[in-house]
Every structure is written in C-alpha cells, then in structure tokens.
Amino acid sequence: MHPKYYLSEKIFKTEQRKIFRKVWLFAGLVSLLPKNHSFITRKIAGIPVVIQNFQGELRAFENICLHRSAPLQQGFSGTRPLLCPYHAWSYDQQGFVKNIPDCDTLYQFDSEEKKKIKLREFSLKIVGGLLFINLSTEPMPFEAQFTSEFIELLRSSAESYDNEVMMTTWHANFNWKLIYENLRDFNHVRYLHSKSLAKVASFPVDPQAQEFMKPALESPSTTTLRQQMQAFSYGGPEGQIDPIRRVPWLEMVDRWGSNDAYFNWLAYPNLHIASGNGGYSFTIENHIPIAPGKTDVEIFFMTARKKKPYATSSQVLLSHMHYSKKIVGEDISILEAIQSVLYEEAPIPSQGAYEITNRKIEHWYTNLMETSHEI
C-alpha cells in the first residue's frame, strides 16, 4: 500500500476508531483468571481495560475509577477486589459503585446519584481458553467476524491449552500492518529464516492463477464488509515439519490432534497462533498497535494440557521462548528495517501472484480508510 498508511498519525487514529474499536480482539487467556478477584489489565485501542473474575463470572470494564480517574487495577495481573487504591471506591460485578467510604458526610451523594455511577462495560467472548473483547457499544456478532469453521478449529485447539503460561513482550518499531502482511507471506521463510525455521519446516507457496485486478473504491454495505473480512482469518495445517523428536516431555501432555504438521491460526486484524510441533505446544502472538511506527508484540507460550505435573515444565516453556526469540527476532529486525526506510514518496511495492491474500486485505482496508464506510 501507499507508505502513508504506515506513517500517518491521522490514519492510525482512524484505524483505532474504524477497526480496533469495532471488531473482536484477543484479550488474554482464561487461565490467567483462575479464582474470585483474579484480574488482568490491558490497553486495547488506547482504552484501559480490566477483566475481572467475580465468583467464576468474567466481566470486562474500563479500568478508570469514576471518582478521580485513577486505574482501579494496576499491573498486568493479580488478585484483589475491584477497588480503587486512591479513595477506596469499590464496584460490583455489574460495574455499579458498591461502596464509597464516608459517602454521606464527604460526598453527600443521594441514592439516585449513586445508582448512576457505573463503569463502562465491554462484551467478552470465551473461545476455549481464549478471551476476546469488543469495545463497541453495539458489538457485531462474533460469527460476523469469523466463519463457523474457523471458530470451531480455534475452540478445539484452545480447549487443550495448559494452565501454565510463560509470557514476554517485544516493543518493536514498525507499523502493525507489516507483521500481518509478513505472516501471510510464506515465501520469506526460506530466505529470512534460512538458519532457523526453514531448517525444520517448509511451507508451500501457491501462486494463484487468477490475476487480482484492484477495483476502484466501492460502496459496499456493512454486511458485505464483514463478509469480506471473514476471509482474512483462517487456520489449519500450513507447513510440513521434520519428524518430531521424541523428547520426554511429549509423553507428559495430552496432544491436540494427531497431525504432524505446522499449524497456523491467523485472526484478523492482530492475532496469530501457531503450533510448530503438531499440537504438543502453542505460541500466541498478539500484535498491539501503539503508534504508526510502534507495535507491541505480546507472546504467550504453553504446552497442551499436562497429564500430570512434572518438574521440568517451566524449562520446557523457557526453551520454547528461546527458540521463538530467534525466529521472531528475525521477523522484527526486517520489519523495523522496512519501517525505517519508509517515507511519504517511497515507491509503491510490486506484488506478485502469490500475494493475492494480502492484496485483497489491502484493498478492503483502503476502502474502509478512504470512504465513510463502517464495519
């Protein structure tokens, strides 16, 4: 696409409004909220969010106290009631203010005023072990964004995640769209990852016969835009892997499936899940737009569910993290290099037949950005 889409602050703000505050986005793992008062905090499309466990029910609210705007919960995760640390206002599972210390003497709110004090709540969707959130006041149906086949495949695999999770975050200097384009381009693996991923896996590159003729900007309905967006998310076995080396920990987990393949799940706009060993372990990548040239790459590692606890499980996850660091580091390095040379008059990329998926996404995206259409 034109370089402006990777550089412009104005376009970035439009993306936040038209995409990230409208669609369903990955918000975390159910396993991070195991008991009453467990919480995780996120910043999604610029909005601070807290997801809290209330006696087994998960609810999501804007993480801002309605008294003096202090964050209700701090840190990535923890266990404490939904209670503001500043002046001890507390909130219930519907988001209504539950207790205001010395309310009658200091604040003098009557009962009707107190009833109006309610946190902004967001819709949550649980798919297996995955949490999705929608920031819109009128969220689209989950099934409008993802096909039933994709949802079922996602649920099936996510139900097998173990509760022990290791996590890391890269603060990268590139536009979020560069990484989704990279993930839908298998041709780079044998070159960029020649000494890492390409040594253990190979991915077919299928140049599609049909020529992609970029149509003029059109005026599709919201329903059409959502239907088009569904095609951007897909999953399944997408690569061949070397025979799986029989290391001891494999016998300690309940493998998901039985296909010796490299699995990818790509959920538009910013979620990537992979299993490079046919369902024994999983890596979740969440690409969080921070600014036109900044993206946080948040990565979770877990195996399939343990048959029983074993002493080296944390070392298994740590080894996954170190291996992933090399491959993801290669991707981030080249994407930061691309971002560093972009400028307003930089040449438009010349794309080939095998890049038709990216070209369709880019046309849809351009149509959304350059017109008054909404999804």
VOVO-766876 format. One record per atom (N, C-alpha, C): x, y, z; residue in one letter. Coordinates in steps of 0.02 Angstrom, whole numbers, plus 32768, in hexadecimal, padded with zeros to 4 digits. Example, Ala and Ser with C-alpha at 12.3 -4.5 7.8 and 13.67 -1.06 7.14 Angstrom:
<rs>
82947EE48186a
82677F1F8186a
82947F5B8186a
82827F908162s
82AC7FCB8165s
82858002818As
</rs>
This chain:
<rs>
802A7FC48000m
800080008000m
802C803E8000m
800C80777FF8h
803080B67FF9h
805280BE803Dh
808F80D9803Fp
80B380E1807Fp
808D810780B4p
805E813380A0k
803B815B80D2k
8015812F8104k
800080F480EEy
7FD980C9811Ay
800380AB8154y
804580B1814Ey
807280988182y
809280D181AAy
8084810F8195l
80A7814881B2l
8079817C81D2l
803C818181BBs
801081B981CEs
7FF081B08212s
7FF781E2823De
7FD581E2827Ee
7F8981E78275e
7F74820D8243k
7F2C82148236k
7F0D81D18221k
7F2F81AD81F6i
7F16816C81E0i
7F17813B821Ai
7F4A813E8244f
7F4E8112827Ef
7F11811C82ABf
7EFE815A82B6k
7EC3816882E0k
7E83814F82BFk
7E808154827Dt
7E46813A8258t
7E4280EE825Ft
7E7B80CC825Ce
7E7D80838266e
7E62807082ABe
7E77809682DDq
7E6080878321q
7E14808C8325q
7DF980C08305r
7DB080CC8307r
7D8A809B82DCr
7DA2808F829Ek
7D7B8068826Ek
7D87801D8272k
7DC18008828Di
7DCF7FC18291i
7DD37FA982D9i
7E047FC382FFf
7E147FA58340f
7DDF7FB38375f
7DB67FE7836Cr
7D807FF3839Cr
7D3E7FD88382r
7D417FB0834Ck
7D047F93832Fk
7D057F47832Ek
7D407F298327v
7D447EE0831Dv
7D537EBC835Fv
7D4D7E7A835Dw
7D5F7E508395w
7DAB7E478395w
7DCA7E5383CFl
7E137E4F83D6l
7E267E20840El
7E5E7DFF8405f
7E797DD4843Af
7E877DFE8478f
7E717DE584B3a
7E797E0C84F0a
7EA17DE78526a
7EAF7DA7851Cg
7ED47D82854Fg
7EBF7D3A8552g
7ED57D188587l
7EC87CD18590l
7E9C7CC785CEl
7E6C7C9A85C8v
7E417C8A8601v
7E6B7C71863Cv
7EA07C4D862Ds
7ECA7C318663s
7EEB7C66868Es
7EEE7CA58676l
7F0B7CDB869El
7ED97CF686D2l
7E9C7CDD86D1l
7E677CF486FEl
7E497CB98724l
7E707C96874Cp
7E5B7C558766p
7E2B7C5787A2p
7E267C8F87C5k
7DFF7C8F8803k
7DDD7CD3880Ek
7DB27CD58841n
7D8F7D138851n
7DC07D4C885Dn
7DB27D868840h
7DDA7DC38844h
7E197DC28819h
7E277D8B87F4s
7E5E7D8D87C4s
7E4F7DC1878Fs
7E837DE38777f
7E787E158743f
7EB47E178714f
7EA97E3086D8i
7EDE7E4586ABi
7ECC7E8A8691i
7EFF7EB18682t
7EF37EF48665t
7F107EF5861Ft
7EF17F1B85F4r
7F087F2385AFr
7EFE7F6B859Ar
7F207F7F8565k
7F107FBE8543k
7F027FAB84FBk
7EC27FB184E8i
7EAC7F9A84A7i
7E907FD58480i
7EAD7FE18445a
7E9A801B841Ca
7E9B805B8445a
7ECD80608471g
7ED6809C8499g
7EAA80A084D7g
7E7F806E84E2i
7E51806F851Bi
7E69803F8551i
7E718057858Fp
7E86802A85C5p
7E4D7FFC85D9p
7E5B7FBC85DFv
7E287F8A85ECv
7E3E7F5E8626v
7E0F7F4C8651v
7E1B7F198684v
7DE97EE28679v
7E027EA48679i
7DD77E698677i
7DDD7E4686BAi
7DA57E3C86DBq
7DA57E258721q
7D787DE88729q
7D8F7DBC8756n
7D687D818768n
7D3D7D9187A4n
7CFA7D8C879Bf
7CCB7D9587D2f
7CA97D5287E0f
7CC37D2D8811q
7CA67CEC8823q
7C9D7CBF87E6q
7CD07CBE87BAg
7CCE7C93877Fg
7CB37CB48741g
7C957CEF8746e
7C7B7D13870Ce
7CAE7D4986F8e
7CC17D4986B8l
7CF27D7986A0l
7CCD7DB58682l
7CE27DF18698r
7CC47E2F867Er
7CFD7E5F866Br
7CF07E8A863Aa
7D227EBA8622a
7D077F01862Aa
7D307F2C8648f
7D1D7F728653f
7D567FA0863Ff
7D447FDF8633e
7D778012862Ae
7D9B801B866De
7DDD8019866An
7E06801786A8n
7E13805E86C1n
7DDD808386CDi
7DE280C886E5i
7DAE80D3871Bi
7DC280E58756c
7D9380F5878Bc
7D6C81348779c
7D2B81338788l
7D00816B8775l
7D0181A487A7l
7D3081A287D6h
7D3881D98804h
7D6E820987EAh
7DAD81F387EAr
7DE4821F87D5r
7E0F8201879Er
7DF381CF877As
7E1381B2873Fs
7E528189874Ds
7E5A8172878Aa
7E9281458798a
7E848100877Ca
7EB780DA8766p
7EAB80958751p
7E95806B878Cp
7E6180438781l
7E47801987B7l
7E777FE187C8l
7E947FC28794q
7EC57F8C879Dq
7F047FA1877Aq
7F3D7F8F8798q
7F7E7F9F877Bq
7FA87F608774q
7FD87F628746g
7FFF7F268738g
7FDC7EFC8705g
7FFF7ECD86E6f
7FE17EA486B2f
7FAC7E7586CEf
7FB87E588708s
7F887E298726s
7F8F7E2A8771s
7F5D7E0F8793g
7F5F7E0B87DBg
7F1E7DF087F6g
7F167DF58837t
7ED97DDE8858t
7EC77E10888Ft
7E947E378883r
7E797E6688B4r
7E347E7C889Er
7E097E9288CBp
7DC77EAA88B7p
7DCD7EE68888p
7D957EF68867l
7D937F2F8839l
7D8C7F6E8864l
7DC47F86887Cl
7DC77FBA88AFl
7DFB7FEE889Cl
7DE8802D8899c
7E1780618887c
7E49806D88C0c
7E8A806D88B1p
7EBB807788E6p
7EC080C088FEp
7EA180EE88D9y
7EA8813588E8y
7E7B814B8922y
7E39813D891Ch
7E0A81518951h
7DDC81178965h
7DEE80DA8950a
7DCC809D8966a
7D848096894Ea
7D7280B58916w
7D3280A688F8w
7D34805E88DEw
7CFF803888EBs
7CFD7FF388D3s
7CC27FE988A4s
7CC77FB78878y
7C947FAB8844y
7C807F628844y
7C417F558831d
7C287F108830d
7C307EF287EBd
7C177EB587E2q
7C227E9187A3q
7BFA7EAD8769q
7BCA7EDA8777q
7BA77EFD8740q
7BC97F418731q
7BFC7F528757g
7C1F7F91874Dg
7C027FCB8773g
7BCD7FC0879Af
7BB27FF687C3f
7BDE80028800f
7BE180418815v
7C0680508851v
7BE4802C888Cv
7C0C800788B3k
7BF27FDF88EAk
7BF98002892Dk
7C3280228936n
7C3E80448975n
7C6A8081896An
7C5580B88988i
7C7D80F68989i
7C88810889D2i
7CC5810189EBp
7CD1810F8A32p
7CBC81578A45p
7C98815C8A7Cd
7C82819D8A95d
7C5881C38A62d
7C31819E8A3Cc
7C0B81BE8A06c
7BDC81F58A20c
7BB881E78A56d
7B8682168A6Fd
7BA582588A86d
7BE082538AA5t
7BFE82908AC1t
7C2B82B48A8Ft
7C53828E8A69l
7C8582AD8A3Dl
7C6A82BD89F7l
7C43828F89DBy
7C2C82988996y
7BE482B08993y
7BBC829889C1q
7B7682AB89C5q
7B4E829B8986q
7B5F82608966f
7B378247892Ef
7AF88228894Bf
7ABE8237892Cd
7A8182138941d
7A7E81D1891Bd
7A4D81A8892As
7A498164890Es
7A42816588C2s
7A1E819788A8e
7A15819B885Fe
7A5781AC883Ce
7A7D81D8885Ae
7ABF81EA883Ee
7AED81AE883Ee
7AED81888874k
7B18814C8879k
7B0681188845k
7AC581118836k
7AAF80DF8805k
7AC980EF87BFk
7AD8812D87B2k
7AEF8141876Fk
7B3B81378766k
7B5D8127879Ci
7BA6811E8798i
7BB580D68784i
7BC480CC8745k
7BCE8088872Ak
7C08808986F8k
7C3480598700l
7C6D805386D2l
7C55803F868Dl
7C798056865Br
7C6A80418616r
7C7E7FF8860Fr
7C4F7FCF85F7e
7C5C7F8785F0e
7C657F7485A7e
7C8F7F41859Bf
7C9C7F2A8557f
7C877EE08552f
7C757ECD8515s
7C607E888508s
7C9C7E5A8505s
7C947E1F8524l
7CC77DEB8524l
7CAD7DAD8501l
7CDB7D8884E2k
7CCA7D4884C3k
7D027D1784D5k
7CEF7CDC84EEi
7D1F7CA884FFi
7D1D7C7384C9i
7D577C6584ABv
7D5E7C318478v
7D947C018490v
7D7F7BC884ACg
7DB07B9B84CAg
7DD37BBE8503g
7E157BC484FFg
7E3A7BE88533g
7E497C2F8521g
7E2C7C4984EBl
7E3A7C8C84D3l
7E037CBD84E7l
7E177CFA84F6l
7DE87D308504l
7DEA7D6384CCl
7DAF7D7684B3f
7DA97DAB8481f
7D7E7DE2849Ef
7D8D7E20848Ci
7D687E5A84A5i
7D537E85846Ai
7D1A7EA78472n
7D037ED68440n
7CF37F188464n
7D127F4E844Cl
7D0C7F8F846Dl
7CD07FB88456l
7CAD7FA08424s
7C757FC68407s
7C397FC58436s
7C117FFB8435t
7BD37FFC845Bt
7B9F7FCD843Ct
7BA87FBF83FBe
7B7C7F8F83D9e
7BA87F5C83B4e
7BC57F2D83DAp
7BF47EFE83BBp
7BD57ED28386p
7BF97EC88351m
7BE27E9A831Dm
7BE17E538339m
7BB87E27831Dp
7BBA7DE18332p
7BFF7DC48325p
7C167D9B8352f
7C587D7B834Af
7C5A7D558308f
7C227D3682F6e
7C1D7D0F82B9e
7C1D7D3A827Ae
7C157D7C8281a
7C197DA88247a
7C627DB78235a
7C8F7DAF8266q
7CD67DBD825Aq
7CFC7D7E8244q
7CE87D458260f
7D0C7D068253f
7CDB7CD1823Bf
7CF17CA8820Ct
7CC67C7281F4t
7CBC7C3D822Bt
7C877C178225s
7C7A7BE28256s
7CB17BAE8255s
7CCD7BA0821Ae
7D047B6F8215e
7D427B87823Be
7D527BC88233f
7D8C7BE38256f
7D817BE382A1f
7D467BF782B7i
7D377BF982FEi
7D3D7BB4831Di
7D237B8182FAe
7D267B3D8315e
7D6E7B24831Ae
7D967B3282E7l
7DDC7B1D82E9l
7E017B418321l
7DF27B818329l
7E117BA8835Fl
7DFD7B8D83A3l
7DBC7B7F83ABr
7DA37B6583EBr
7DC27B2083FAr
7DC37AF583C9s
7DDE7AB283D3s
7E257AB383ECs
7E4F7ADC83CCs
7E957ADF83E1s
7E9D7B038423s
7E777B3A842Da
7E7F7B62846Aa
7E677B3D84A8a
7E3A7B0E84A0e
7E237AE684D9e
7E5A7AB984F4e
7E8E7AAF84CDs
7EC47A8284E2s
7EFE7AA68504s
7EFA7AE9850Ay
7F327B0F8528y
7F3B7AFC8571y
7F7A7AF78585d
7F897AED85CCd
7F847B2F85F2d
7F7C7B2B8634n
7F747B68865Dn
7FB77B89866En
7FEE7B678664e
802F7B858671e
80457BAC8633e
80507BED863Bv
805C7C198602v
809B7C42860Fv
80C37C4B85DCm
80FC7C7985DFm
80EF7CB085ABm
81037CED85BCm
80F17D268591m
812B7D56858Bm
81307D768551t
81617DAC8548t
81447DDF8517t
81617E1A8516t
81497E4F84E8t
81857E7084C7t
81827E788485w
81B37E9E845Fw
81957EE38450w
81BB7F17845Dh
81A67F5B844Bh
81C97F6C8409h
81A47F6283D2a
81C27F668390a
81B37FA8836Da
81DF7FBA833Fn
81D87FFA831Bn
81C37FEE82D2n
81857FD982CAf
81687FD28287f
811C7FD7828Cf
80FC7FE38254n
80B37FE88251n
80957FA28256n
805D7F9C8278w
803E7F5A8285w
802C7F358244w
801E7F5A820Ek
800A7F3881D0k
80447F1281B0k
80817F2881BDl
80BA7F0581A1l
80BE7EBD81BAl
80AC7EB281F8i
80B37E6D8212i
807B7E4081FAi
803E7E5B81F0y
800A7E2F81D5y
801A7E1F818By
80377E4E8167e
804B7E408122e
80817E0A8121e
80B07E0F8150n
80E67DDE8155n
80CB7D988163n
809A7D92818Fl
80807D5181A3l
80597D30816Al
80407D56813Br
801C7D3A8102r
80497D3380C4r
808A7D3380D0d
80BC7D2E809Ad
80EE7CF780ACd
80DF7CB98098f
810B7C8180A9f
814C7C828080f
814E7CA9804Bn
81897CA8801Fn
81C77CC38043n
81BD7CE98079h
81F87D06809Bh
821C7CD380C7h
81FA7C9C80D8v
82177C6E810Av
825A7C5280F4v
825F7C3C80B5r
829E7C1C809Fr
82D77C4C8098r
82C97C8D8099y
82FE7CBF8093y
830D7CDF80D7y
82DA7CFD80F5l
82E57D208135l
82F57CF0816El
82D57CB5816Ch
82DD7C8481A3h
83057C47818Ch
83357C52815Fs
835A7C198141s
83807BF18175s
83957C1281ACk
83BD7BEF81DFk
83947BDE821Dk
83527BEA821As
83287BDB8254s
82EB7BB2823Fs
82B37BD28233l
82757BAE8224l
827A7B8381E5l
829C7B9C81B2a
82A07B768173a
82C67B34817Aa
82EC7B2D81B0k
83117AEE81BBk
82E47AB681D3k
82AA7AC781EFv
827F7A94820Dv
823A7A9281EEv
82297AC381C5a
81E67AC581A7a
81E87AE48162a
81BA7ACF8138s
81B57AEC80F5s
816C7AFD80E8s
81617B3380C3f
811D7B4B80B7f
81127B52806Cf
80DC7B348053p
80CE7B3B800Bp
80BA7B827FFAp
80D47B9B7FC3v
80C17BDD7FABv
80997BD37F6Cv
805A7BE77F6Dd
802C7BD87F37d
801C7C177F10d
803D7C217ED7p
802B7C5B7EAEp
7FE77C4E7E8Cp
7FB67C747E9Eq
7F737C687E83q
7F6E7C817E3Cq
7F4A7C5B7E14a
7F487C687DCCa
7F247CA97DBBa
7EEE7CB87DE2q
7EC77CF27DCFq
7EEE7D337DDCq
7EE77D617DB0e
7F077DA27DB9e
7EDB7DCE7DE4e
7EFA7DEF7E14f
7ED37E1B7E41f
7ED17E607E23f
7E977E737E0Bm
7E8D7EB67DF0m
7E717EE27E27m
7E987F127E3Ck
7E827F3D7E73k
7E4A7F697E5Ak
7E0C7F5E7E74p
7DD47F877E5Dp
7DD67FCD7E7Cp
7DAF7FF97E5Fa
7DAA803C7E7Ca
7D8880387EC0a
7D91806B7EE8l
7D6F806D7F29l
7D2480677F1Dl
7D04803E7F46e
7CBE802F7F3Be
7C9580437F78e
7C5580357F77s
7C2980477FAEs
7C0480097FC8s
7C297FDB7FE6p
7C087F9F7FFFp
7BE37FAD8040p
7BB37F838051s
7B8F7F8A8090s
7BBA7F7080C9s
7BA47F7E8106t
7BC77F648141t
7BC87F18813Ft
7B927EFA812Bt
7B8E7EB18127t
7BC37E9680F7t
7BCA7EB680BDt
7BFB7EA1808Bt
7C427EA980A5t
7C507EE180C7l
7C937EEB80E3l
7CA47EB68116l
7C737EA2813Er
7C7F7E6E8170r
7C8A7E2B814Fr
7C637E1D811Cq
7C6C7DDE80F8q
7CB07DDA80D7q
7CC77E1180BBq
7D0A7E13809Dq
7D3F7E0980D3q
7D357E27810Dm
7D657E218144m
7D6B7DD9815Dm
7D367DB3815Bq
7D387D6E8172q
7D6E7D45814Fq
7D797D54810Fa
7DAA7D2D80E8a
7DF27D3B80FCa
7DFD7D6F8124f
7E417D818138f
7E597D588174f
7E2C7D328194s
7E3E7D0881CDs
7E367CBF81BAs
7E697C9881C6y
7E667C5181B4y
7E9A7C2C81DEy
7E947BEA81DDg
7EC47BC28204g
7EC67B7A81ECg
7EFA7B578202g
7F027B1181F0g
7F4A7B0081E3g
7F567AC381CBp
7F9B7AAE81BCp
7FB47AD2817Ep
7FEA7AF88185e
80027B20814De
804B7B13813Ce
806B7AE4815Fg
80B17AD68150g
80C37A8F8163g
80F67A768141q
81107A348151q
814A7A3B8181q
814D7A0F81B3i
81837A1281E4i
81AC79D281E3i
81E979D881FAd
8214799D8201d
81F3796D8233d
8205792D8230p
81EB78FE8262p
81F6791982A9p
81C1791582D1i
81C479308314i
81F57908833Fi
8225792B835Cr
8257790A8386r
823778F783C8r
823D78B883DAr
821A789E8414r
823F78B08455r
823078EB846Ev
824D790084AEv
821C78EE84E6v
823578E58524p
820B78CA855Ap
81CB78F18568p
81CC79348563w
8192795A8577w
8155794E854Bw
81607936850El
8128792984E1l
80F878F684FEl
811278C78524e
80E878938542e
80C278AD857Fe
80D178EA8595m
80B2790585D1m
8075793185C1m
8065793A8581v
802D7966856Fv
7FFC79408541v
7FBE79578542d
7F8B793C8515d
7F8B796484D4d
7FAB794984A3r
7FB3796B8463r
7F6F797C8444r
7F6C79B78425w
7F3179CA83FFw
7F3879AE83B8w
7F09798483A3g
7F0C79678360g
7F4279338359g
7F4D7920831As
7F7F78EC830Cs
7FA478F882CBs
7F9F793582B2n
7FBC79468271n
80027964827Bn
803579448260d
8079795E8265d
808279968232d
806C79D18246a
806E7A0A8219a
807A7A4A8240a
808C7A7F821Dy
80937AC1823Ay
804F7AE38232y
802F7AF4826Af
7FED7B128269f
7FF27B5E8274f
7FCA7B82824En
7FC37BCB8256n
7F7A7BDD825Cn
7F6B7C0B8289w
7F2A7C2B828Cw
7F367C768286w
7F187C958255l
7F1F7CDD824Al
7EDA7CFD8252l
7ED27D238287a
7E927D448295a
7E9B7D8F8288a
7E7C7DA88253y
7E837DEF8242y
7E5F7E198276y
7E7E7E50828Fp
7EB87E718271p
7EFC7E628291p
7EFF7E4682CDn
7F407E4882EFn
7F517E0D831Bn
7F357DD1830Bl
7F437D978334l
7F607D5F8309l
7F967D418322h
7FB57D088300h
7FC27CD28334h
7FAA7C958327i
7FB87C5B8352i
7FDA7C278327i
800D7C078343a
80327BD4831Da
80417B98834Aa
80437B5E832As
805D7B22834As
808E7B048319s
80CE7B098329g
81027AF182FCg
81137AA88303g
80EF7A858330n
80FE7A3E833Bn
80BF7A13833Cn
808E7A278315g
805379FD830Cg
802679F78348g
80207A2B8371g
7FF07A2A83A7g
800B7A1A83ECg
804D7A1583F3y
80697A098436y
80727A4A845Ey
807C7A80843Bs
80847AC1845Cs
806A7AF8842Es
80607B34844Bf
80427B6B8425f
80657BAC8436f
80667BD88405t
80807C1C840Dt
80497C4C83F6t
80387C7D8420i
80077CB0840Ei
802C7CF28406i
80247D1283CCe
803F7D5483C0e
80067D8683B9e
80087DBA83E2n
7FD67DEF83DEn
7FFB7E2F83CCn
7FE87E4E8394h
800A7E89837Ah
7FE17EC7838Ch
7FFB7EEE83BAi
7FD67F2683D6i
7FEF7F6883B9i
7FC77F8A8390p
7FDD7FCB8375p
7FE57FFF83ACp
801E801F83AFi
802C805283E1i
802E809783C1i
804B809B8385a
805280D9835Fa
805E80C58316a
805E80F482E7p
806980E082A1p
80A880B68297p
80DD80C582BBg
811B80A082B4g
812E807682F0g
80FD8064831Ak
810B803D8357k
80D680088361k
80EC7FCB836Et
80BF7F93837Bt
80DC7F6983B3t
80B27F5883E4d
80C67F298417d
80B47EE383FFd
80E67EB683FEv
80DB7E7183EBv
80DB7E48842Cv
809F7E368441e
80947E138480e
808F7DC98471e
80B87DA08493i
80BC7D598482i
80AF7D2E84C1i
80837CFD84BAf
80747CCD84EFf
808B7C8884D8f
80A77C628506f
80BD7C1E84F7f
809A7BEE8527f
80817BB6850Dm
80667B818537m
80697B3F8511m
806B7B088536t
80667AC68518t
801D7AB28515t
80107A7984F7a
7FCE7A5B84FFa
7FC67A468548a
7F897A3A855Dr
7F7B7A2E85A4r
7FA479F385BFr
7FC079FD85FAk
7FE879C9861Ak
7FBC798E862Fk
7FD879528629k
7FB679178645k
7FBD79188691k
7FF7793086A8k
8004793A86EFk
803F796A86F4k
8046798E872Cp
807E79BC8733p
80C17999872Cp
80F279BB870Ey
8135799F870Ay
816879D78717y
81A179C58732a
81D079F5874Fa
81EE7A25871Ca
81F47A1186DDt
82187A3A86ACt
81E97A638680t
81AA7A698693s
817A7A8B8666s
818E7AD38658s
81A77AF7868As
81BB7B3D867Fs
81F77B418650s
82247B0F8654q
825E7B0E8627q
82487B0185DFq
82147AD885D6v
81F97ACB8593v
81E17B0D8575v
81BB7B34859Cl
81A17B738583l
81DA7BA48576l
820C7BA485A1l
82457BD28597l
826A7BC18557l
82727B808548s
82947B6C850As
826B7B8284CDs
82287B7F84D3h
81FD7B97849Dh
82087BE28493h
820D7C0684CAm
82177C4E84C5m
82597C6084A3m
828E7C3C84B4h
82CF7C4A8496h
82CF7C3A844Bh
82AE7C038438y
82AA7BF183F1y
82817C2583CBy
82497C3983E9s
821E7C6B83C9s
82437CAE83C2s
826D7CBE83F4k
82917CFE83F3k
82BA7D0583B3k
82D87CCF839Ck
83017CD38360k
82D77CE18322k
829F7CBB831Bi
82757CC382DFi
82517D0682DFi
82317D168318v
820D7D56831Cv
823E7D908316v
827A7D888332g
82AD7DBC832Dg
82C07DCA82E5g
82C47D9582BCe
82D37D9E8275e
829C7DC58252e
825D7DB48262d
82247DD98245d
82257E22825Ad
822D7E2D829Bi
822B7E7282B4i
82637E9C8297i
829D7E7E8290s
82D77EA28274s
82C97EBB822Es
82AD7E908202i
82A17EA581BDi
82677ED681BAi
82347ECE81E4l
81FB7EFB81E3l
820E7F4181FCl
82397F43822Fe
82527F848246e
827D7FA58210e
82A27F7C81EBa
82CA7F9881B4a
829E7FB6817Ea
82667F92816Ei
82377FAC813Ci
821A7FEE8154i
82027FF08192q
81E4802C81ADq
8215806781ABq
8255805881B8s
8287808D81BDs
829480B1817As
8285808F8142v
829380AF8101v
825480CB80E0v
821A80C180FFl
81DD80DC80E1l
81D9812780E9l
81C1814880B5y
81B2818F80B7y
8179819C8086y
815C81D68089e
811E81E38065e
812381D4801Ae
815C81E27FFAe
816381D87FB2e
818981987FA1e
8190816A7FD0a
81B3812B7FC3a
818D81037F8Da
81B080D87F67p
818F80B27F32p
815A80827F4Cp
8125807A7F25i
80F0804B7F36i
810980057F28i
80FF7FD47F55p
81177F907F4Bp
80F97F707F0Bp
81217F467EEDs
810B7F1E7EB3s
80FD7ED87ECAs
80BE7EC57ECDq
80AC7E847EE8q
809B7E537EB1q
80A87E127EC0g
809E7DDD7E8Fg
805F7DB57E9Cg
80567D807E73a
80197D577E75a
800F7D357EB8a
80467D1F7ED9y
803E7CFA7F18y
80287D277F51y
80297D677F48e
80187D977F7De
7FD07DAF7F7Ae
7FA57D877F59i
7F617D9D7F4Di
7F3A7DA87F8Ei
7F477D7F7FC2t
7F237D888001t
7F327DCC801Ft
7F717DDE8022n
7F827E20803Cn
7F647E578011n
7F627E4E7FD1r
7F487E827FA5r
7EFD7E8C7FAFr
7ED97E567FBDk
7E927E5B7FCAk
7E867E7F800Dk
7EAE7E6D803Fi
7EA77E8F8080i
7EB67EDA8079i
7EEA7EE98052e
7EFE7F2F804Ae
7EC97F578025e
7EA87F387FF5h
7E727F5C7FD2h
7E387F698002h
7E267F368029w
7DF07F3E805Bw
7E017F75808Cw
7E3E7F7480A4y
7E567FA680D5y
7E547FEC80B7y
7E6D7FF4807At
7E6E80358059t
7E2780508050t
7DFA8023803Cn
7DB580368033n
7D9780508074n
7DA8802F80ABl
7D8F804480EDl
7DAC80878102l
7DED809080F6m
7E0E80CE810Cm
7DFA810A80E2m
7DEF810080A2e
7DE681398075e
7D9D814B8068e
7D6F81288086t
7D288137807Dt
7D07813F80C1t
7CC7814C80C1s
7CA2815480FFs
7C868113811As
7C9980DB80FBh
7C7D809A810Fh
7C9380868155h
7C6880608177e
7C77804681B9e
7C6B7FFA81B8e
7C8D7FD781E5i
7C817F8F81EBi
7C5A7F81822Bi
</rs>
